[in-house]
Amino acid sequence: MQGLTALKSWIGALTEVALMLLALGITLALLAGPSVPFLGDVTGNIVKLVQQLGSNGIVGLIALGVIVWLFSKRDIG
């Protein structure tokens, strides 16, 4: 059971790092333009994702709800 707890902790830590890198990428893209070296078009990709979810109607809304639910279950501390 301790192995599962350790794995869960590692996955949580990696998710936190990924979200921090995403926030950094968005900030750099807003400050320096859409073509930030080594990051690509972060804001363009987010806009495309939102457009795809929006064009799928209720299925996109459910997918967005699941994504928000997954990220809101994180233990921040």
C-alpha positions as a printed NumPy array, in Angstrom:
array([[  0.   ,   0.   ,   0.   ],
       [  2.943,   2.313,   0.638],
       [  4.098,   1.798,  -2.932],
       [  0.74 ,   2.984,  -4.24 ],
       [  0.877,   6.02 ,  -1.955],
       [  4.39 ,   6.836,  -3.186],
       [  3.292,   6.463,  -6.819],
       [  0.309,   8.724,  -6.193],
       [  2.624,  11.287,  -4.615],
       [  4.98 ,  11.18 ,  -7.619],
       [  2.125,  11.578, -10.086],
       [  0.769,  14.517,  -8.086],
       [  4.189,  16.167,  -8.041],
       [  4.635,  15.67 , -11.798],
       [  1.177,  17.139, -12.41 ],
       [  2.079,  20.186, -10.32 ],
       [  5.281,  20.688, -12.318],
       [  3.392,  20.311, -15.616],
       [  0.819,  22.9  , -14.557],
       [  3.568,  25.298, -13.48 ],
       [  5.297,  24.86 , -16.848],
       [  1.986,  25.458, -18.62 ],
       [  1.465,  28.677, -16.655],
       [  5.026,  29.737, -17.473],
       [  4.471,  28.963, -21.166],
       [  1.27 ,  31.004, -21.248],
       [  2.951,  33.919, -19.491],
       [  5.956,  33.859, -21.827],
       [  3.705,  33.586, -24.875],
       [  1.694,  36.596, -23.752],
       [  4.825,  38.628, -23.063],
       [  7.021,  37.587, -25.986],
       [  4.514,  36.62 , -28.664],
       [  3.154,  33.332, -29.942],
       [  6.485,  31.846, -31.03 ],
       [  8.39 ,  31.3  , -27.799],
       [ 11.458,  29.132, -28.478],
       [ 11.19 ,  25.539, -27.169],
       [  7.513,  26.001, -26.182],
       [  5.711,  26.448, -29.465],
       [  2.318,  28.11 , -29.769],
       [  0.975,  27.463, -26.257],
       [ -1.875,  29.956, -26.397],
       [ -2.86 ,  28.827, -29.899],
       [ -3.071,  25.225, -28.711],
       [ -5.263,  26.224, -25.77 ],
       [ -7.554,  28.218, -28.072],
       [ -7.841,  25.21 , -30.415],
       [ -8.713,  22.94 , -27.478],
       [-11.445,  25.308, -26.287],
       [-12.824,  25.596, -29.834],
       [-12.919,  21.808, -30.205],
       [-14.687,  21.393, -26.876],
       [-17.14 ,  24.168, -27.784],
       [-17.96 ,  22.719, -31.189],
       [-18.878,  19.357, -29.682],
       [-21.825,  20.727, -27.708],
       [-22.827,  18.719, -24.658],
       [-20.017,  16.189, -25.124],
       [-17.463,  19.009, -25.013],
       [-19.141,  20.417, -21.925],
       [-18.987,  17.029, -20.2  ],
       [-15.308,  16.623, -21.186],
       [-14.539,  20.086, -19.843],
       [-16.349,  19.205, -16.6  ],
       [-14.287,  16.026, -16.224],
       [-11.042,  17.93 , -16.834],
       [-11.953,  20.592, -14.281],
       [-12.987,  17.899, -11.783],
       [ -9.679,  16.058, -12.204],
       [ -7.632,  19.179, -11.584],
       [ -9.783,  20.402,  -8.695],
       [ -9.176,  17.164,  -6.746],
       [ -5.489,  18.025,  -6.309],
       [ -4.19 ,  18.595,  -2.785],
       [ -2.417,  21.93 ,  -2.886],
       [ -0.093,  22.473,   0.003]])
